[in-house]
C-alpha cells in the first residue's frame, strides 16, 4: 500500500470536515499490517509505502491506490501467511480508502470524458457494409489499430498516421466503384484475342512480350464468328507514343469498314481501354484495329517525341450483351428514378439521406450545399448523373464527420459542466458498443423522435437479438478473453505433433460459440467460470477425449462427469497461456488475475531471469518453487502460481494429462486469501463463490471500458458498483450486464476536458 510515512494525514490536510483521524485510527493499522513489507527500502510487489510529500501527491497516484483497494477488498492483502486485521480493522481501512482518499459523490457523479475517436478497422468495415451495402472490407488494408486497456477501440490510442489519410481516400473510391454504376452494365460471353496472336498487315513487332507495335500505318486483324444476333461490346487495350501535333489514332474496322476512330491518349505507364458497341447478326466477320496517322520527326530535339506509334495489348468481343440489374448497393443510394430537369433536386435528396446516415446525425443545409458544388463540378466535367453524385459521396466518406465519432458539447473545455449526450450520440454509442457499426434506421428514428433514452431496455434486447451483435464475440470477447491470440500461437511441433490448423480453428470456434451462447440465451455470466457444457466438433471432441461426436459440425455437449468446466479449460485459453514447449503456471495465473479478477500484479523486475534461463531440477512445480526463492519474485508469484498449478493437468495445447514427463501432476493450490483447491474444477468453484464479487466487478469493468472506449478512472467507481450490484440482483444475466452499462452515468453523460476537483467531506 501507498501511505504517508512519517507525516500525519490529518483532518486539516484531508479536508475540513474529515471524519477519520488518520494518526489515531488508520496509521496504526498500516504500521501493524503493511509497513514491514512496503516501507523504507522494502518494496515488495513493486509497491513502496512512503515518499508522498503531501495529500495532493498521494491523491494523484490513482493507479497505486486503486490496486490497494482491490487487494484489501479481495483479501489478498495482507497475505494469508501474515498477521491478519480483524473484520473491524479491515472495514475501517476500506472505509478510509474509499470514503476519504477516493471519495466520489455518487449523487453527483463524474461521467468522465471520452476522446473523440476515429472508427477502428472493424468499425470502418462494418459501417461501410451497413451504409453502402457492399461485402467489401477496405479497412483490411489499413495499418493495424493500437490497443489500450486491452481493446482496440480506445480513443486515446487510435492515432491518425498520414498513411491512413491516403488509405481513406483510396478506400472511398473503391467502395463507391463497387457500389455505384455510373452507367448501365451488361453481361455477355467474352472472347479475348491477344494482339501478338492476331494477323498483321503493318510494320511492327511484339513489344515487351505483351503488346504488338504498329510502327507504320496498317492493321492487326482476326476473324470472329457470331452465332447470336444482338449488341456486342468491342474492347481494345492500347497505348501510344507521341510525336507531332496529333495523338495516335486507332480505327476499329468490321468487315474492312471503319466503325469508330479513337484518339489514344494513354502512355505505356497506364494503357487505355477503348470500348465501342456494335449490333451484329450471325455470321463470320473480319475484325481489325488499324493505325491510321503515322508520323516521324527526325529533327525533334526530344527523342521521346520523334516517332508516333501505336501499341495494342488485346481485343475483346463481349456479347451478346444483356442488361444487368443494378446491384442493391446502387439501388439503396439511387432509390428513385430521376426525371429530366430534376437532377439537382434528386441529387440533393440523395446527399441528404446518405449524409444523415453516414454522419449519424442530422445534416445542415450548408453541409449539403458544399457537397452539391461537387455534383456541379462533375456535371461540368461531363460525368453522368450517377458519376457526379458519386464524386460528392466520396467526399462524405473522407469527412471527419464520418471517420470520427464526435459528440456535441455545449462547453467542451469546462470539466464542471456535466450533461446528457444527445440521442443521436446515444444511438451511436449503443450501435458501436453492441454492433461495432453505425446505428440502423430504428435507432436513428428513435433518436430523431427523442424517444431512444426512454426505450433503451427494448432497444438493447432488440440489438442483442440481431445477428450484428456477433460483433461482441469478435471484438469484445476475443480481446477480453484474448482467445483471438490462438491464431498466432506456434506450439513446438516435436512436442505437440497433433497440433495443426484444423485443431487451431476448432479451438477458436469453441470459445466463440461458447460466448455467443451465453449472450444469445441470456445465460448467467458465472457460466464463464462454471459452465458444464461446451461446443465441439469431431476434431476437438477427440482432443478432449469426448465420445460420440462425429462430423465437422459444432454442437453443444455436456461436460458433466468430465474434468472440464468453464472458460479456463478451453483449449484456446490453455494454449495462449502456455509456452511453445510447456505449460506456464505463471502465464495461466496471470491470465486469471488480469482477465477474470482484474487484480494484476506489477510487472516482473527487469533483472530477474526467466525460468528457462537458470538450471533448476525437479518437476515444474519444484522448479518454480526454487525460482520463487528470489525475494523480488516471491510476493507476486504467491498470487499467480497457485492458480496456474490448478490448471497443470492440462498440457500446453489443452489435453488432459496425469504426469508431466515423469513427474506426477500436483494440481493443488492455495490463494493468498486462504482458499484451497485441487484442480481446475475446484479452482472454478472458488472463483465463482468466494471470488464472485471480484469476477463480477472484473467483467463489469472490462465491458464498461469497451463500451466507453476509454480506460476507467477512480471516479467510475460509482458506476461499476451500481452495475455490479444490479447484475447480482438480476441473477447475473448477460443482458442485465449490458443493460446496466447502457443505463450508467458514464455511458449516458459526458463533461468537458480537464480534471474535476476530487470531492472531499
C-alpha positions in Angstrom: 0.0 0.0 0.0 1.0 3.6 -0.6 0.7 5.7 2.5 2.2 8.8 4.1 5.1 7.6 6.3 6.4 10.0 8.8 3.7 12.5 8.3 0.1 12.7 9.5 -2.8 12.8 7.2 -4.9 15.0 9.5 -8.4 16.2 9.1 -7.0 19.6 8.1 -4.9 18.0 5.3 -7.6 15.7 4.0 -10.5 18.2 4.2 -12.1 20.5 6.7 -14.9 18.1 7.5 -12.9 14.8 7.5 -14.5 12.2 9.8 -11.4 10.0 10.3 -8.4 10.8 12.4 -5.6 9.2 10.4 -3.0 9.2 13.2 -5.3 7.5 15.7 -7.4 5.2 13.5 -5.6 4.4 10.3 -1.9 4.7 10.7 -1.7 2.0 13.5 -3.4 -0.4 11.1 -0.9 0.3 8.4 2.0 0.1 10.7 0.9 -3.3 12.0 -0.1 -5.0 8.8 1.7 -3.1 5.9 4.9 -1.3 6.8 7.1 -4.3 7.3 6.9 -5.1 3.6 6.1 -1.8 1.9 8.2 1.0 3.6 11.7 2.4 3.6 13.9 0.2 1.5 11.3 -2.6 1.2 9.2 -2.6 -2.0 7.5 -5.9 -2.3 5.4 -6.3 -5.4 6.8 -3.0 -6.6 4.8 -1.1 -4.1 6.5 1.4 -1.8 4.8 2.7 1.3 6.4 6.1 1.7 7.5 9.0 -0.4 4.4 11.2 -0.7 5.2 14.8 0.1 1.6 15.7 0.8 -2.0 14.7 0.3 -2.2 16.2 -3.2 0.7 14.0 -4.3 -0.9 11.0 -2.8 -4.2 11.6 -4.5 -2.6 11.9 -7.9 -1.2 8.3 -7.6 -4.6 6.8 -8.7 -3.1 3.6 -10.0 -1.4 2.6 -6.8 -4.4 3.4 -4.6 -6.8 1.5 -6.9 -4.5 -1.5 -6.6 -4.6 -1.0 -2.8 -8.4 -1.0 -2.8 -8.5 -4.2 -4.9 -6.0 -6.0 -2.8 -7.7 -5.2 0.6 -11.2 -5.7 -0.8 -10.3 -9.1 -2.2 -8.5 -10.3 0.9 -5.2 -10.6 -1.0 -3.6 -8.2 1.4 -2.2 -8.9 3.9 -1.2 -12.3 2.6 -2.7 -15.3 4.3 0.5 -16.3 6.0 0.9 -12.9 7.7 -0.9 -11.5 10.7 -4.5 -10.5 9.7 -6.5 -7.5 10.7 -9.8 -8.0 12.4 -13.0 -7.5 10.4 -13.5 -4.1 12.1 -9.9 -3.1 11.2 -10.3 -4.2 7.6 -13.6 -2.3 7.3 -12.1 0.8 8.9 -9.2 0.7 6.4 -11.5 0.1 3.4 -13.9 2.9 4.5 -11.0 5.3 4.8 -9.6 4.3 1.4 -13.0 4.6 -0.3 -14.5 7.3 1.7 -11.6 9.7 2.3 -8.9 9.2 -0.2 -11.1 8.4 -3.2 -14.3 10.0 -2.1 -16.6 10.4 -5.0 -20.1 11.8 -4.8 -22.3 9.2 -6.3 -25.2 11.6 -6.1 -23.3 14.0 -8.3 -21.1 11.6 -10.3 -18.3 12.4 -12.7 -19.1 10.8 -16.1 -15.6 11.4 -17.4 -14.6 12.5 -20.8 -14.1 10.4 -24.0 -11.5 11.4 -26.5 -13.1 12.0 -29.9 -12.0 8.9 -31.8 -11.9 7.6 -35.3 -13.5 4.4 -36.4 -11.1 1.5 -35.9 -10.7 -1.0 -38.8 -13.5 -3.3 -37.7 -15.9 -0.4 -37.2 -15.0 1.1 -40.5 -15.6 -2.2 -42.4 -18.9 -2.8 -40.6 -20.1 0.8 -41.1 -19.3 0.7 -44.9 -21.2 -2.6 -45.0 -24.3 -1.1 -43.4 -24.1 2.3 -45.0 -23.4 1.3 -48.6 -24.4 -2.3 -48.7 -21.3 -3.9 -50.2 -19.5 -7.0 -49.0 -16.2 -5.3 -49.2 -13.6 -4.9 -46.4 -11.4 -1.9 -47.4 -10.0 -1.4 -43.9 -8.2 -4.7 -44.0 -5.6 -2.8 -45.9 -5.3 -0.1 -43.2 -2.5 -0.1 -40.6 -3.2 -2.2 -37.6 -5.0 -0.3 -34.7 -3.1 0.2 -31.5 -4.7 -1.2 -28.3 -5.1 0.4 -24.9 -6.6 -1.2 -21.7 -6.8 -4.5 -23.6 -9.0 -3.2 -26.5 -8.5 -1.7 -30.0 -11.4 0.9 -29.7 -9.8 3.2 -27.1 -9.9 6.8 -28.3 -6.6 7.8 -26.7 -4.5 5.4 -28.8 -6.4 5.5 -32.1 -4.0 7.8 -33.8 -4.2 9.2 -37.4 -1.0 8.5 -39.2 -0.5 10.3 -42.6 -0.6 7.0 -44.5 -4.1 6.4 -43.1 -5.5 9.5 -44.7 -4.3 8.3 -48.1 -5.9 4.9 -47.4 -9.2 6.6 -46.6 -9.1 8.4 -50.0 -8.5 5.2 -51.9 -11.0 3.2 -49.9 -13.8 5.7 -50.5 -13.1 5.5 -54.3 -13.0 1.7 -54.3 -16.1 1.3 -52.1 -18.2 3.6 -54.4 -16.8 1.9 -57.6 -18.1 -1.3 -56.2 -21.4 0.2 -55.0 -22.4 2.5 -57.8 -22.7 2.0 -61.6 -22.3 5.3 -63.4 -23.9 3.7 -66.5 -25.8 0.5 -67.2 -23.8 -2.6 -67.3 -24.2 -5.7 -69.5 -23.2 -9.3 -69.2 -22.1 -11.5 -72.1 -19.6 -14.1 -73.2 -16.1 -12.7 -73.5 -13.7 -13.7 -76.3 -10.3 -12.2 -75.9 -7.7 -12.2 -78.7 -4.2 -11.3 -77.7 -2.6 -8.9 -80.1 0.5 -11.0 -80.6 -1.7 -13.8 -81.9 -3.6 -11.6 -84.5 -2.6 -11.4 -88.1 -0.5 -8.4 -89.1 -0.8 -6.1 -92.1 1.7 -3.5 -90.9 5.3 -2.9 -89.9 5.9 -3.7 -86.2 6.9 -6.3 -83.7 6.0 -7.9 -80.4 6.9 -5.4 -77.7 7.7 -6.3 -74.1 6.2 -9.8 -74.5 2.7 -8.3 -74.2 2.0 -5.7 -76.9 2.0 -5.7 -80.7 3.5 -2.4 -82.0 2.3 -0.7 -85.2 5.2 1.5 -86.4 3.7 2.3 -89.8 0.1 2.7 -90.9 -1.5 -0.7 -91.1 -3.7 -3.1 -89.1 -4.0 -6.1 -86.8 -6.9 -8.3 -87.7 -8.6 -11.5 -86.7 -11.7 -13.5 -87.8 -14.7 -13.9 -85.4 -17.8 -16.0 -85.6 -21.1 -14.5 -84.3 -23.8 -17.1 -83.5 -26.5 -15.0 -81.9 -27.9 -11.7 -83.0 -27.6 -8.8 -80.6 -25.4 -6.0 -79.3 -21.7 -6.7 -78.8 -19.0 -4.7 -77.0 -15.6 -4.4 -78.7 -12.9 -3.7 -76.1 -9.3 -2.7 -77.1 -6.5 -2.1 -74.7 -3.7 0.1 -76.1 -1.3 2.9 -75.6 0.7 5.2 -77.9 4.0 7.1 -78.3 3.6 10.7 -79.3 5.1 12.9 -82.0 3.7 15.9 -83.9 0.5 17.7 -83.2 -1.9 14.7 -83.1 -2.4 11.8 -80.7 -2.1 8.3 -82.2 -5.4 7.3 -83.8 -6.8 3.7 -83.6 -9.5 2.9 -86.1 -11.9 0.0 -85.3 -12.9 -1.9 -88.5 -15.5 -4.5 -89.1 -15.6 -6.3 -92.4 -13.0 -3.8 -93.7 -15.3 -0.9 -92.9 -14.4 1.8 -90.4 -16.8 1.9 -87.5 -15.0 4.1 -84.9 -11.9 6.1 -84.5 -10.2 6.6 -81.1 -7.6 9.1 -80.0 -5.2 7.2 -77.9 -4.1 9.4 -75.0 -2.6 6.8 -72.8 1.1 6.1 -72.5 2.9 2.8 -71.5 2.6 3.5 -67.8 -1.2 3.4 -67.9 -2.7 1.8 -71.0 -6.1 2.9 -72.2 -9.2 0.6 -72.5 -11.3 1.7 -75.6 -14.9 0.4 -76.0 -17.5 0.5 -78.7 -20.8 -1.2 -79.1 -21.9 -2.9 -82.3 -25.1 -4.6 -83.4 -24.3 -7.8 -85.3 -26.1 -10.6 -86.9 -24.9 -14.2 -87.0 -22.0 -14.7 -89.4 -18.3 -14.6 -89.9 -16.5 -11.2 -89.6 -13.1 -9.8 -90.0 -12.3 -7.6 -87.0 -9.4 -5.2 -87.2 -7.6 -2.4 -85.2 -5.8 -0.1 -87.5 -3.2 2.6 -87.0 -4.1 5.5 -89.4 -1.9 8.5 -88.6 1.8 7.6 -88.6 4.3 10.4 -88.1 8.0 10.7 -87.6 10.0 13.9 -87.0 13.8 13.2 -87.4 14.5 16.8 -86.3 12.7 16.6 -82.9 15.1 17.6 -80.1 13.5 15.2 -77.7 13.8 11.5 -78.7 10.6 10.7 -76.8 8.6 12.9 -79.3 10.3 11.8 -82.5 8.2 8.8 -83.5 4.4 8.3 -83.2 3.5 4.6 -82.8 0.6 2.5 -81.6 0.8 -0.5 -79.3 -2.1 -2.9 -78.9 -2.4 -5.4 -76.0 -5.6 -7.3 -76.9 -9.1 -7.1 -78.4 -12.2 -8.5 -76.7 -15.6 -9.3 -78.2 -18.2 -9.4 -75.4 -21.8 -10.4 -76.1 -24.5 -10.7 -76.9 -25.0 -8.1 -74.2 -27.8 -8.4 -71.8 -28.7 -5.6 -69.5 -27.7 -6.4 -65.9 -29.9 -5.4 -62.9 -28.4 -2.7 -60.8 -26.9 -4.1 -57.5 -28.7 -3.5 -54.2 -26.0 -1.1 -53.2 -26.7 1.1 -56.2 -30.5 1.0 -55.6 -30.0 1.8 -51.9 -28.4 5.1 -52.9 -30.3 5.9 -56.1 -33.7 4.8 -54.7 -35.9 6.8 -57.2 -35.9 7.3 -61.0 -34.5 10.7 -61.8 -36.7 12.8 -64.1 -35.1 15.0 -66.7 -34.6 18.5 -65.5 -34.9 17.4 -61.8 -31.4 16.2 -61.4 -30.3 18.8 -58.9 -33.3 18.2 -56.6 -32.7 14.4 -56.8 -29.0 14.8 -56.1 -29.7 16.9 -53.0 -32.2 14.4 -51.7 -29.7 11.6 -52.2 -26.9 13.5 -50.4 -29.2 14.4 -47.5 -30.2 10.8 -47.0 -26.7 9.4 -47.3 -25.0 12.0 -45.2 -27.6 11.7 -42.4 -26.8 8.0 -42.1 -23.0 8.4 -42.7 -22.7 11.2 -40.1 -25.1 9.5 -37.8 -26.9 12.8 -37.1 -29.0 15.5 -38.9 -27.0 17.4 -41.5 -27.2 21.1 -42.0 -28.2 22.8 -45.2 -24.7 24.4 -45.7 -23.1 20.9 -45.5 -25.3 19.8 -48.4 -24.6 23.0 -50.3 -20.9 22.2 -50.2 -21.5 18.7 -51.5 -23.7 20.0 -54.3 -20.8 22.0 -55.6 -19.0 18.7 -56.2 -22.1 17.4 -58.1 -22.0 20.6 -60.2 -18.3 20.1 -60.9 -18.8 16.5 -62.0 -21.6 17.6 -64.4 -19.3 20.3 -65.9 -16.7 17.6 -66.5 -19.2 15.5 -68.5 -20.0 12.9 -65.8 -23.3 11.1 -65.8 -25.8 12.0 -63.0 -24.6 8.9 -61.1 -21.0 9.8 -61.6 -21.5 13.4 -60.4 -23.3 12.2 -57.2 -20.6 9.6 -56.7 -18.0 12.4 -56.5 -19.9 14.1 -53.7 -20.4 10.8 -51.9 -16.6 10.2 -51.9 -16.3 13.5 -50.0 -18.7 12.2 -47.4 -16.7 9.0 -46.9 -13.5 11.0 -46.2 -15.2 13.6 -44.0 -14.2 13.7 -40.3 -17.9 13.5 -39.5 -17.9 10.0 -41.0 -14.5 8.9 -39.9 -14.7 10.1 -36.3 -17.4 9.6 -33.6 -17.9 13.2 -32.4 -20.4 14.3 -29.8 -21.7 17.8 -29.4 -20.7 19.6 -26.2 -22.0 23.0 -25.1 -18.8 23.8 -23.3 -16.1 21.4 -24.3 -13.4 22.9 -22.1 -15.5 23.1 -18.9 -14.9 19.9 -16.8 -17.5 21.1 -14.3 -20.4 21.1 -16.9 -22.0 17.6 -16.9 -24.7 17.0 -19.5 -26.5 14.0 -21.1 -25.3 13.2 -24.6 -27.9 13.9 -27.2 -30.0 11.0 -28.5 -28.0 10.7 -31.8 -24.8 10.4 -29.9 -26.5 7.8 -27.6 -27.6 5.9 -30.7 -24.0 5.8 -31.9 -22.7 4.7 -28.5 -25.2 1.9 -28.5 -24.6 0.7 -32.0 -20.8 0.8 -31.8 -20.9 -0.9 -28.4 -23.1 -3.8 -29.5 -22.6 -4.0 -33.2 -19.3 -2.3 -33.9 -21.2 -0.4 -36.6 -23.4 2.6 -37.3 -27.0 3.0 -35.9 -29.7 1.4 -38.0 -32.9 3.1 -39.2 -34.7 2.2 -36.0 -32.1 3.8 -33.7 -32.0 6.9 -35.8 -35.7 7.1 -35.9 -35.9 6.9 -32.1 -33.2 9.5 -31.8 -35.0 11.8 -34.1 -38.2 11.5 -32.1 -36.2 11.8 -28.8 -37.7 8.5 -27.6 -34.5 6.4 -27.6 -33.5 7.1 -24.0 -36.9 6.1 -22.6 -36.9 2.9 -24.7 -33.3 1.7 -24.0 -34.2 -1.6 -22.5 -36.3 -2.6 -25.5 -33.6 -1.5 -27.9 -30.9 -3.4 -26.1 -33.0 -6.6 -26.3 -33.6 -6.0 -30.0 -29.9 -5.3 -30.7 -28.7 -8.3 -28.8 -31.1 -10.5 -30.8 -29.8 -9.0 -34.1 -27.1 -11.1 -35.9 -24.9 -8.0 -35.9 -24.4 -8.5 -32.1 -22.0 -11.2 -33.2 -19.6 -8.2 -33.1 -19.5 -8.6 -29.3 -18.0 -12.0 -29.8 -15.5 -11.0 -32.4 -14.4 -7.7 -30.8 -15.2 -7.6 -27.1 -14.9 -11.3 -26.1 -11.9 -12.1 -28.2 -10.0 -9.2 -26.7 -11.2 -9.6 -23.1 -10.6 -13.3 -23.0 -7.7 -13.0 -25.5 -8.7 -16.1 -27.4 -8.1 -14.4 -30.8 -4.4 -14.9 -29.9 -4.7 -18.6 -30.6 -4.3 -17.8 -34.3 -0.8 -16.6 -33.6 0.4 -19.4 -31.3 3.0 -21.9 -32.5 3.4 -24.9 -30.2 6.5 -26.9 -30.7 5.8 -29.5 -33.4 8.1 -32.1 -32.0 6.4 -32.0 -28.6 2.9 -31.5 -29.9 2.6 -33.1 -33.4 -1.2 -33.3 -33.0 -1.5 -29.5 -33.2 -2.5 -28.5 -36.7 -4.5 -25.8 -38.4 -7.7 -27.8 -38.1 -7.3 -28.0 -34.3 -6.4 -24.4 -34.1 -9.6 -23.4 -35.9 -11.7 -25.7 -33.7 -10.2 -24.2 -30.5 -11.1 -20.7 -31.7 -14.6 -21.8 -32.8 -15.4 -23.4 -29.5 -14.8 -20.3 -27.4 -16.6 -18.1 -29.9 -19.7 -20.3 -29.8 -19.5 -20.5 -26.0 -19.6 -16.7 -25.6 -22.3 -16.3 -28.2 -24.4 -19.0 -26.5 -24.2 -17.1 -23.2 -25.2 -13.9 -24.9 -28.0 -15.2 -27.1 -29.5 -17.5 -24.4 -29.1 -14.8 -21.8 -27.2 -17.1 -19.5 -25.6 -16.1 -16.2 -22.1 -14.6 -16.7 -21.0 -17.1 -14.0 -21.2 -19.7 -16.8 -17.8 -18.3 -17.9 -16.4 -19.9 -14.8 -18.5 -23.0 -14.1 -20.4 -24.0 -17.3 -20.9 -27.8 -17.5 -21.2 -27.6 -21.3 -19.2 -26.5 -24.3 -19.2 -26.7 -28.2 -17.1 -29.2 -30.1 -16.8 -30.9 -33.4 -15.3 -34.3 -34.0 -11.7 -33.0 -34.1 -12.0 -31.1 -30.8 -14.0 -33.8 -29.1 -11.2 -36.3 -29.8 -8.7 -33.8 -28.4 -10.8 -33.6 -25.2 -11.4 -37.4 -25.2 -15.2 -36.9 -25.5 -17.0 -39.8 -27.1 -19.9 -39.9 -29.6 -19.2 -36.7 -31.6 -19.0 -37.3 -35.4 -18.5 -34.8 -38.2 -17.2 -31.3 -38.7 -20.4 -29.5 -37.4 -20.1 -28.0 -33.9 -22.7 -28.9 -31.4 -23.4 -28.3 -27.7 -22.2 -31.1 -25.5 -22.4 -31.8 -21.7 -19.2 -31.8 -19.7 -20.8 -33.5 -16.7 -18.6 -36.2 -15.4 -15.6 -34.8 -17.2 -12.7 -32.8 -15.8 -13.6 -29.6 -17.7 -15.8 -26.7 -16.9 -15.9 -23.0 -17.9 -13.6 -21.0 -20.0 -10.4 -21.9 -18.2 -10.5 -25.4 -19.6 -11.0 -24.3 -23.2 -8.1 -25.4 -25.3 -7.8 -21.9 -26.7 -7.2 -20.3 -23.3 -4.9 -23.1 -22.2 -2.8 -22.7 -25.4 -2.5 -19.0 -25.3 -1.3 -19.2 -21.6 1.4 -21.7 -22.4 4.9 -21.6 -23.8 5.7 -23.3 -27.1 7.3 -26.3 -25.3 5.5 -26.5 -22.0 2.8 -25.1 -19.8 3.3 -21.9 -17.9 1.6 -21.7 -14.4 2.8 -18.1 -14.3 1.0 -17.1 -17.5 -2.1 -19.0 -16.5 -2.2 -17.4 -13.1 -1.6 -14.0 -14.5 -4.4 -14.6 -17.1 -6.9 -15.2 -14.3 -5.7 -12.3 -12.2 -5.9 -9.9 -15.2 -8.9 -11.1 -17.1 -11.2 -12.7 -14.5 -10.4 -11.0 -11.3 -8.9 -7.7 -12.6 -6.2 -7.7 -9.9 -3.0 -7.8 -11.9 0.4 -7.9 -10.2 3.0 -5.3 -11.0 5.4 -6.1 -13.9 8.3 -8.5 -13.1 11.6 -6.9 -12.1 13.8 -6.5 -15.2 16.8 -8.2 -13.6 15.2 -11.5 -12.8 16.0 -14.3 -15.2 13.3 -16.4 -16.9 12.7 -19.9 -15.5 14.3 -21.5 -18.5 17.5 -19.3 -18.2 18.6 -20.9 -15.0 19.4 -24.6 -14.2 16.8 -25.9 -11.9 15.8 -29.5 -11.2 12.7 -31.4 -10.4 9.1 -31.1 -11.6 7.8 -27.8 -13.0 6.2 -27.0 -9.6 9.5 -27.8 -7.8 11.5 -25.7 -10.2 9.0 -22.8 -9.8 9.4 -23.0 -6.0 13.2 -22.7 -6.4 12.6 -19.7 -8.8 10.3 -18.1 -6.2 13.1 -18.1 -3.6 14.2 -14.9 -5.2 12.7 -12.3 -2.8 11.9 -10.0 -5.7 9.7 -12.7 -7.2 8.0 -14.3 -4.2 5.1 -11.9 -3.4 3.8 -11.8 -7.0 4.3 -15.5 -7.7 2.4 -16.3 -4.5 -0.6 -14.8 -6.2 -0.1 -16.2 -9.7 1.5 -19.6 -9.3 -1.2 -21.4 -7.2 -3.8 -20.5 -9.8 -1.6 -21.8 -12.6 -0.8 -25.0 -10.8 -4.6 -25.7 -10.5 -4.6 -26.0 -14.3 -1.5 -28.2 -14.6 -3.5 -31.3 -15.6 -3.9 -29.6 -19.0 -0.9 -29.5 -21.2 0.3 -26.7 -23.5 -2.4 -27.4 -26.1 -5.2 -28.2 -23.6 -5.1 -32.0 -23.4 -5.7 -33.8 -20.1 -2.6 -35.4 -18.5 -1.7 -37.1 -15.2 2.0 -36.7 -15.5 4.4 -34.0 -16.8 7.2 -36.0 -18.4 8.0 -38.4 -15.5 6.6 -36.3 -12.7 3.0 -36.8 -11.3 0.9 -33.7 -11.6 0.2 -31.9 -8.3 -2.8 -29.5 -9.1 -3.4 -28.3 -5.6 -3.2 -24.6 -4.7 -3.9 -22.0 -2.0 -4.8 -18.5 -2.9 -3.1 -15.7 -0.9 -6.5 -15.0 0.6 -6.6 -18.6 2.0 -8.9 -20.5 -0.3 -7.7 -24.1 -1.0 -8.5 -26.1 -4.2 -7.4 -29.2 -6.0 -7.6 -29.0 -9.8 -9.5 -26.8 -12.3 -13.0 -27.7 -11.2 -12.4 -26.7 -7.6 -10.5 -23.6 -8.7 -13.5 -22.6 -10.8 -15.7 -23.1 -7.8 -13.5 -20.9 -5.7 -13.6 -18.2 -8.4 -17.4 -18.4 -8.7 -18.1 -18.3 -4.9 -15.6 -16.6 -2.7 -14.2 -14.6 -5.6 -17.6 -14.0 -7.2 -17.6 -10.3 -6.4 -14.2 -9.8 -7.9 -15.2 -11.6 -11.1 -18.4 -9.6 -11.4 -16.6 -6.4 -11.0 -14.0 -7.5 -13.5 -16.4 -8.3 -16.3 -18.2 -5.1 -15.5 -15.0 -3.0 -15.7 -13.9 -4.8 -18.9 -17.2 -4.3 -20.7 -17.6 -0.7 -19.5 -14.1 0.1 -20.8 -15.0 -1.4 -24.1 -18.4 0.3 -24.2 -16.9 3.8 -23.4 -13.7 3.5 -25.5 -11.6 4.7 -22.6 -9.9 3.4 -19.5 -11.8 3.6 -16.3 -10.8 6.1 -13.6 -11.3 6.2 -9.8 -14.4 8.3 -10.3 -16.1 5.5 -12.3 -16.4 3.5 -9.0 -20.0 4.6 -8.6 -21.0 3.3 -12.0 -19.1 0.0 -11.5 -20.6 -0.5 -8.0 -24.1 0.1 -9.3 -23.8 -2.2 -12.4 -22.2 -5.0 -10.3 -24.9 -4.7 -7.7 -27.8 -4.7 -10.2 -26.1 -7.6 -12.1 -26.3 -9.7 -8.9 -29.9 -8.8 -8.3 -30.6 -9.8 -11.9 -29.3 -13.4 -11.5 -26.1 -12.3 -13.3 -27.9 -12.5 -16.7 -25.8 -11.3 -19.6 -28.5 -8.9 -20.8 -28.6 -7.4 -17.3 -24.9 -6.6 -17.6 -25.3 -4.9 -21.0 -28.5 -3.0 -19.9 -27.0 -1.6 -16.7 -23.9 -0.5 -18.6 -26.1 1.3 -21.1 -28.0 2.9 -18.3 -24.9 4.0 -16.4 -23.9 7.7 -16.0 -20.6 7.3 -18.0 -22.4 5.8 -20.9 -25.3 8.4 -20.8 -23.4 11.6 -20.0 -20.2 13.4 -20.6 -18.4 16.5 -19.4 -15.7 18.9 -20.8 -12.0 18.3 -20.9 -9.9 18.8 -17.8 -9.7 17.4 -14.3 -12.6 17.8 -11.9 -11.6 18.5 -8.3 -11.9 15.4 -6.1 -14.8 15.8 -3.7 -13.9 15.9 0.0 -16.1 15.8 3.1 
